[in-house]
């Protein structure tokens, strides 16, 4: 199979190592693995003014706005370059302030979204980036029987439309939740229908969870007259699109390698010192609005209000990393979390012995810190309000050999892991508190968690691609 990959996110290259990052999972590591196995082309966005993805290897001329670098093992990177202003419109204004907030139900609809002139200008920037991808893709596609074009995520919704039907085998994978029709209908009709119609140019549209796939099908049925929604697919304007459910795998080999690294051992020792021998409740999240850190802290505060003495026996360790690009809302969220942690520690902690700690790892060893926390935990909380999948849930289940996993029913991973975890209703703080308290008193993991680890051990990038393309 020859792959052509399109993603806003870019890999890196290191001589002697190859494509990076090689972390336990997520979009770019998965694509790195697939391209390493199959070879092919990767079209990605080059950050304005950022370092090159391939240090020491000057790109060849690939067109006015695309830099092309040929790498070993039959891999070619195509970095799409745009002005800083266009990238800001594409990534921040449309990608974050519209798409991320829409699909995670984050709008205060009494005030937002606001589709005004500024939005219209930003949408033009979004179209510009999508057009650059489509133009590059058109030059690479051969329409060979074994060629697969894999387009990823909300940054590139318009690429299938711009490439056109019949231009080869197109697959689109949406890594976020998909919202129900009433919420998706917040979009202006011409944008709403254009997104749906563009995706239905594809032969395959994939999601992490059946729930998100069904929401997409419901939007097609609601908003596209003449659309025929069938079991597992859509027929629109004479073209059939198959809907696939293929959650990303956990790379257990990478997890095991990181578990044994010296940086992980250093973090494990550091966290052990902070905990001072107490049992650990762990969580590990980006400081994203939908990760739901405040309600997790509020639930633990409620636990301590019931049984203050538990702060002498348990320590809540929250590993937190910044989002890839912050906004005023994410900065406000971080300040709120820090205030909550300070209040809980003032109420239930002791000097130099906090009840709750926000741990901010350095960028180089972030994943080592996460692995150290999850593998040292006695209880793990993953409670997003809504999440496309949530890789941390899989890491926690695999690494937490003595730690029950409390998992939000709104995480995409819940569908796959439901028989091996304890469900949490993420908006219900008191219910979460009682579930935490039961787990803290429960004394260990169940046999089903061992079965869950075995399930995760059998997943691979190749298996994911097969499920996406043939299920």
Buried (B, 14 or more C-beta within 10 A) or exposed (E): BBBBBBBBBBBBBEEEEBBBBBBBBBBBBBBBBBBBBBBBBBBBBBBBEEEBBBEEBEBEEBBEBBBBBEBEEEBBBBBBBBEEEBBBBBBBBBBBBBBBBBBBBBBEEEEEBEBEEEBEEBBEBBBBBBEBBBBBBEEBBEEEEEBBBBBBBBBBBBBBBBBEBEBBBBBBBBBBBBBBBEBBBBBBEEBBBBBBBBBBBBBBBBBBBBBBBBBBBBBBEBBBEEBEBEEEBBBBEEEEBBBBBBBBBBBBEBBBBBBEBEBBEBBBEBBBEBBEEBBBBBBBBBBBBBBBBBBBBBBBBBBBEEEEEBBEEBBBBBBBBBBEEBBEBBEEBBEEBEEBBBEBBEEBBEEEBBBBBBBBBEEEBBBBBBBBBBBBBBBBBBBBBBBBBBBBBBBBBBBBEBBBBBBBBBBBBBBBBEEBBBBBBBEBBEBBBBBBBEBBEEEEBEEEBEEBBEBBBEBBBEEBBEBBBEE
